[in-house]
Every structure is written in structure tokens, then in C-alpha cells.
Amino acid sequence: MKFGTKAIHAGVEPDPSTGAIMTPVYQTSTYVQASPGAHKGYEYSRTQNPTRDALQKSLAALENGSHGLCFSSGLAAIDAVIKLLNPGDEVIAANDLYGGTYRLFTKVFAKYGIKFHFVSMEKAIDIEQHINKNTKLIWLETPTNPMMNIIDIKAAAQIARKHQVMLAVDNTFATPYLQNPLDMGADIVMHSVTKYLGGHSDVVMGALIVKDKKLNDDLAFLQNSSGATPGPQDCFLVLRGIKTLHLRMQRHSENGRKIAEYLKTHPKVDKLYWPGLENHPNHDIAKQQMRDFGGMISFTLKGDSQEEAFRIMERFKFFSLAESLGGVESLVNHPATMTHASIPKEERIKVGLLDSLIRLSVGVEDAEDLIADLESALD
Ligand SMILES: *Cc1c(COP(=O)(O)O)cnc(C)c1O
């Protein structure tokens, strides 16, 4: 099955009791048993729910995995991965991560005795020097949020395999439409389903997808034991969102390209970050591992003035100033004070996350209107 067909059909069967083509919202906490233990595979909705099952199967198919697991947020999904580890274990993480991931690692899990090393992975070979006998996991995002760095997943997977360390890839920005990390050797794919998979800015959810049964069983144990599972209504909304994932991603990528082209020569723009640009430092790797380049774009202003960045962001008509990304509507964000405010200033400056950095989540509106909006806001 090709991607668009999977997006519409994978994991979804007509409802066995009525034939309903859309997966029903099984809004139930429990399931009646004829006699103790005689159930139909469903006992209690934290553990199993048919609406969630359909979504988990759909996600597994989209990422070419064999198992999908949904969580009540992206961070809850990451939380489950780190709970696979024990005190004394070490994690090598990319130094340019979603702010909430950095906070979860440094403020929650560090105190349980798990050690995190934040390193540049722009050259994947650099990962190897940080591996020691306690290393259990490599964690990366690509493209990264918000600097749009590209990390070579295949090369990272080779290093992980050589040292018998797990590799987890946060694939939120690329989505399975643009990139499939499991095919490149990753062990775990993570998504903030809140973003492109949901796609309509109406759900907060996370997911993990794996190929290995034992890894799935361990994660499913944590999913049920820690209990951060999503409700059936949210699962339904995401199942519905996924039906147009391929169509949305095509338009996000097309609009992303048009807007990057427009900003490339704008006199107020200093640095422009979009992996589809030929001068992007890892453009060649992006071309190899991604099918297109998506609609996430960041840029800084000449003179690096935060006030100027604020002034611009307040003047948009169609780009709404908000956290989050990946919805049908265009959003603009100021990472230094919004999504990435939990990262210390010295750390963020090191990776180029300057005070004037503006991040765009380019929606699926008409590109002409979006460019006109940029033109008047940047004026
Ligand atoms: C939003 C986001 C997360 C966190 O997901 P939530 O659903 O907000 O908990 C993790 N990684 C990336 C790249 C994100 O954009």
C-alpha cells in the first residue's frame, strides 16, 4: 500500500456491529465480561480501547513499524521511553531539542539518576565519542526545533547498532509522510501527534512506533502502568486528521518552498533556516532522508533586535502568534520567549537561537496571501 492509501485505510475496519465506515468513539471506561476473565480482549480503557487501537494500527502502518502506542501528549510518550532506563544509565541527546523535551530530561529525569549529554549531531560521527559503557539511548530530532538542523539518521543508527544502544527519533517535524526513521535503522519513532498528525490544532497527543515486539511490550507496560493514555474522542479526531495527512503535507511543503524563496532575498532577513535551501549545511542529507522539506521555517533579523521581532509578529493577519505548529492554519512563534523559554540563554545562543529568531509554521492557506502577509508585517 502506498502512503495516501495507508493514511485513509490502514488500521481502520468497518465497525463489526453496524458496518459504520468511520471508527466509532468507544466512549467507555470498562467492558462487560460474561464470566470473570471471559472478555473480548478489552477489560479497561486505560489498557485497551477500540478507537485507540485503530489509531495505533494506523500510526504503525504510516511509520512502517509493527506496533504503535498512543499517549496523552508528546511529552508523555517521551516520558515512557526514558522510563525504560535505570538509574546510572546515560542518554546522548541532540543539543537542539524541543524545549519541553530538554526540561523533561534535565528537571525531571536527571534527579532519578539518569545522565543526559547534550551534543551537536550535525556530524553524526561526533556522537560516537560520547558513548561509554553506561550509554543506553541516543535521542534526536530531525529537522530540529527551531533551528531546522538535519541529523543523518542512518549514520546515527549505525553508531547505535555498533555499540548496542537504542536510537529514538522525534519525527514530529517531518511526519511519516516526509521521513521514516525506522526504515533507516531507528528503534523508536516518537511523535507529538498534536502537530501535523492531528493537523487541526484541536488535540494534544503523543505516540511511539516500534518494530520490535519486546520493545513494544515494555512500552505498553509503561503506557498502562503510568497511565498517560489519550481518550477515545481525541483518538477519533486524530484518525480523522490522518485521512488528509498526505494532502496537507504536500501543500505545507509547497507553501514552505514559496515562502523560503520569498524570505531568501528579503532585505530584513539575516539567516534563513529551511532544509530545502541548497545552502543549508546538511541539505544533501535532507535530500537523501526526506521526500520533501515541509513547512517549518525559521529566520533571524539583521541587527538581531527582539523588539523588532515582536513588532513584526504583532502585525501578521494570517500567521497567528501562538505556540505549537503543524495545523492547517499558519502560526508564528518567538522561540526565545515562548516554546524554548525553558532553555538557558547561554545554551540557546550557542545553537543560534537568537533573540530575533522567528519560527513560522506555514499552513495550507494560499501562498499568495501568506506572502502578502509577510510582506506587510516585515515592512
Ligand atoms: C510539541 C513537541 C513535543 C511535545 O509534544 P506535546 O504533544 O506538546 O507534549 C515534542 N517534540 C517536538 C519536536 C514538538 O514540536
The ligand as an SDF file (V2000), in Angstrom:
LIG
                    3D

 15 15  0  0  0  0  0  0  0  0999 V2000
    5.4080   19.8100   20.6060 C   0  0  0  0  0  0  0  0  0  0  0  0
    6.5870   18.9480   20.5330 C   0  0  0  0  0  0  0  0  0  0  0  0
    6.8530   17.9740   21.5070 C   0  0  0  0  0  0  0  0  0  0  0  0
    5.9700   17.7910   22.7230 C   0  0  0  0  0  0  0  0  0  0  0  0
    4.6970   17.3080   22.3860 O   0  0  0  0  0  0  0  0  0  0  0  0
    3.3640   17.6670   23.2100 P   0  0  0  0  0  0  0  0  0  0  0  0
    2.3070   16.9970   22.4220 O   0  0  0  0  0  0  0  0  0  0  0  0
    3.2510   19.1640   23.2510 O   0  0  0  0  0  0  0  0  0  0  0  0
    3.5310   17.1110   24.5820 O   0  0  0  0  0  0  0  0  0  0  0  0
    7.9710   17.1710   21.3420 C   0  0  0  0  0  0  0  0  0  0  0  0
    8.7970   17.3210   20.2770 N   0  0  0  0  0  0  0  0  0  0  0  0
    8.5770   18.2470   19.3310 C   0  0  0  0  0  0  0  0  0  0  0  0
    9.5230   18.3580   18.1900 C   0  0  0  0  0  0  0  0  0  0  0  0
    7.4860   19.1040   19.4240 C   0  0  0  0  0  0  0  0  0  0  0  0
    7.2890   20.0230   18.4880 O   0  0  0  0  0  0  0  0  0  0  0  0
  1  2  1  0
  2  3  1  0
  2 14  2  0
  3  4  1  0
  3 10  2  0
  4  5  1  0
  5  6  1  0
  6  7  2  0
  6  8  1  0
  6  9  1  0
 10 11  1  0
 11 12  2  0
 12 13  1  0
 12 14  1  0
 14 15  1  0
M  END
$$$$
